[in-house]
């Protein structure tokens, strides 16, 4: 993968101002987050980036599965 130097964000900057990093990803299609001067994370705009093509339903299922996985204990408690 070729990295455009205009789409690089440090992990500190992304952490302190994620909304700015997200806006950059929306404008450019993706950004690369560097940690210790090495590429660590890729933030992509799923609507623009052809690397991951998902229908709207697939996007919802993906996010829902992650939320359920992360908060399983809370959902099980609510189900009682």
C-alpha positions, 0 to 999 in steps of 0.5 A: 500500500502506498501511503500519501504523506498528506494522509498521515496522522500521529496516534497522539493527534488522532487520540486528542482530536478524533473528529479532525482525523475522521473528517480527514478520512472522509475527505481523502477516503482514508488516513494512516495513523502512525505510532512510534513513526510506523504505520499502525492503523488505517481509518477508512471511509466505508462509503468511499474506499473500495477496499471494503465494499459493504451494503448498508445492511452489512455495515449495520450488521458489522457494527451491531455485532461489535456492539453486542460483543463489547457489551454482552454482559450488559445485554445479558443483564438487561435480558433478565 
